[in-house]
Amino acid sequence: MSEPQVQLMIDDGGNAFPGECSAASDPRRGMSLRDWFAGMAFSNVVTWTHDAEDGVEGELERLASVAYEMADAMLAERTKVKP
């Protein structure tokens, strides 16, 4: 018997583009702010890596992970109290 998988609750920042369907349970909700940040970061991460000699061959999974790490850092920064 396999062990049950534990799903971590990740702060996704809410809707990237709030509108009529803003309920988290609504399948029409669309992209989260975390996904939007990650997508924007991913395009830049791929560009930086593509400019390197290695290219992106075999690196997409790692680059996607880096993009979400950057998105999580952006979401965390938004919650900080500014002086």
Residue frames relative to the residue before (quaternion, step in Angstrom):
aa qw qx qy qz dx dy dz
M 1.0000 0.0000 0.0000 0.0000 0.00 0.00 0.00
S 0.3599 -0.7371 0.5297 0.2157 3.57 -0.83 0.94
E 0.5421 -0.6168 0.4664 0.3290 3.52 -1.22 0.58
P 0.5297 -0.6265 0.4516 0.3506 3.59 -1.05 0.68
Q 0.4288 -0.6887 0.5233 0.2609 3.53 -1.09 0.74
V 0.2732 -0.7474 0.5868 0.1500 3.52 -1.04 0.86
Q 0.1995 -0.7729 0.5910 0.1160 3.55 -0.79 1.01
L 0.2934 -0.7505 0.5696 0.1618 3.53 -0.80 1.03
M 0.3837 -0.6913 0.5581 0.2519 3.54 -1.03 0.76
I 0.1023 -0.7955 0.5971 0.0140 3.54 -0.63 1.14
D 0.4320 -0.6646 0.5389 0.2851 3.55 -0.95 0.89
D 0.1472 -0.8267 0.5392 0.0637 3.57 -0.42 1.20
G 0.5366 -0.6665 0.3820 0.3492 3.58 1.28 0.12
G 0.5420 -0.6141 0.4139 0.3974 3.60 1.22 0.00
N 0.7616 -0.3566 0.2706 0.4686 3.54 -1.28 -0.32
A 0.4487 -0.6619 0.5290 0.2840 3.54 -1.05 0.77
F 0.7859 0.1167 -0.0317 0.6065 3.54 1.08 -0.80
P 0.1846 -0.8285 0.5178 0.1071 3.60 0.29 1.23
G 0.1146 0.7788 -0.6085 0.1002 3.52 -1.10 0.75
E 0.8272 -0.2124 0.1620 0.4944 3.54 -1.14 -0.64
C 0.7528 0.3404 -0.1849 0.5322 3.61 0.99 -0.79
S 0.1743 0.8338 -0.5053 0.1379 3.56 0.41 1.16
A 0.4733 0.6684 -0.4543 0.3505 3.63 1.21 -0.08
A 0.5274 -0.6648 0.4324 0.3048 3.57 -0.85 0.99
S 0.6918 0.4777 -0.2820 0.4623 3.61 1.07 -0.64
D 0.5538 0.6198 -0.3893 0.3970 3.61 1.23 -0.22
P 0.4040 -0.7417 0.4759 0.2456 3.64 -0.58 1.07
R 0.6399 0.5164 -0.3311 0.4629 3.60 1.21 -0.34
R 0.3377 0.7918 -0.4573 0.2231 3.55 1.34 0.02
G 0.3599 -0.7558 0.4784 0.2653 3.55 1.01 -0.73
M 0.7876 -0.3459 0.2624 0.4373 3.51 -1.33 -0.37
S 0.4034 -0.6910 0.5430 0.2549 3.55 -1.08 0.78
L 0.6366 -0.5100 0.4057 0.4124 3.53 -1.27 0.31
R 0.6042 0.5541 -0.3513 0.4522 3.61 1.09 -0.70
D 0.6629 0.4915 -0.3054 0.4750 3.60 0.93 -0.88
W 0.6323 0.5287 -0.3302 0.4600 3.59 1.01 -0.80
F 0.6581 0.4990 -0.3039 0.4749 3.59 0.89 -0.96
A 0.6651 0.5082 -0.3088 0.4517 3.59 0.90 -0.91
G 0.6500 0.5190 -0.3195 0.4539 3.59 0.96 -0.81
M 0.6545 0.4974 -0.3080 0.4789 3.54 0.99 -0.84
A 0.6577 0.4962 -0.3051 0.4776 3.58 0.97 -0.86
F 0.6313 0.5622 -0.3352 0.4159 3.59 0.94 -0.88
S 0.6539 0.5173 -0.3293 0.4432 3.57 0.89 -0.86
N 0.6774 0.4682 -0.2949 0.4846 3.58 1.04 -0.70
V 0.6281 0.5316 -0.3411 0.4545 3.59 0.99 -0.79
V 0.6452 0.5081 -0.3212 0.4715 3.59 0.97 -0.85
T 0.6394 0.5266 -0.3246 0.4566 3.59 0.97 -0.81
W 0.6599 0.5021 -0.3143 0.4621 3.59 0.89 -0.90
T 0.6943 0.4704 -0.2792 0.4676 3.56 0.91 -0.93
H 0.6311 0.5407 -0.3377 0.4420 3.57 1.01 -0.78
D 0.6431 0.5219 -0.3200 0.4600 3.56 1.10 -0.66
A 0.5915 0.5536 -0.3678 0.4565 3.58 1.21 -0.42
E 0.6602 -0.5301 0.3561 0.3953 3.57 -1.23 0.39
D 0.6332 0.5765 -0.3297 0.3975 3.60 1.06 -0.72
G 0.2933 -0.7357 0.5469 0.2714 3.58 0.96 -0.81
V 0.6020 -0.5799 0.4110 0.3638 3.58 -1.23 -0.29
E 0.3409 0.7734 -0.4827 0.2295 3.59 1.26 0.05
G 0.8535 0.0776 -0.0821 0.5087 3.58 -0.69 1.09
E 0.6264 0.5810 -0.3154 0.4130 3.58 1.24 0.08
L 0.4402 0.7502 -0.4391 0.2249 3.61 1.16 -0.26
E 0.6395 0.5152 -0.3411 0.4574 3.62 0.96 -0.76
R 0.6620 0.4927 -0.3029 0.4768 3.59 0.92 -0.86
L 0.6651 0.5046 -0.3051 0.4581 3.58 0.94 -0.85
A 0.6198 0.5252 -0.3415 0.4725 3.61 1.05 -0.71
S 0.6359 0.5244 -0.3214 0.4662 3.57 1.01 -0.81
V 0.6427 0.5098 -0.3124 0.4790 3.58 0.97 -0.85
A 0.6396 0.5317 -0.3285 0.4475 3.60 0.94 -0.84
Y 0.6836 0.4586 -0.2936 0.4860 3.62 0.95 -0.80
E 0.5866 0.5411 -0.3741 0.4724 3.61 1.10 -0.53
M 0.6507 0.5000 -0.3071 0.4819 3.57 1.01 -0.81
A 0.6380 0.5246 -0.3231 0.4619 3.60 0.98 -0.82
D 0.6517 0.5061 -0.3121 0.4709 3.59 0.96 -0.87
A 0.6379 0.5158 -0.3245 0.4709 3.60 1.03 -0.75
M 0.6423 0.5118 -0.3248 0.4692 3.60 1.03 -0.75
L 0.6504 0.5045 -0.3174 0.4709 3.59 0.97 -0.82
A 0.6469 0.5141 -0.3172 0.4654 3.59 0.98 -0.82
E 0.6444 0.5270 -0.3176 0.4541 3.57 0.98 -0.82
R 0.6304 0.5525 -0.3335 0.4315 3.59 1.04 -0.73
T 0.6921 0.4910 -0.2825 0.4473 3.59 1.11 -0.63
K 0.5241 0.6401 -0.4160 0.3775 3.60 1.22 -0.22
V 0.4390 -0.6726 0.5306 0.2709 3.52 -1.09 0.78
K 0.2607 -0.7718 0.5652 0.1302 3.55 -0.78 1.06
P 0.5048 -0.6632 0.4563 0.3117 3.59 -1.00 0.78
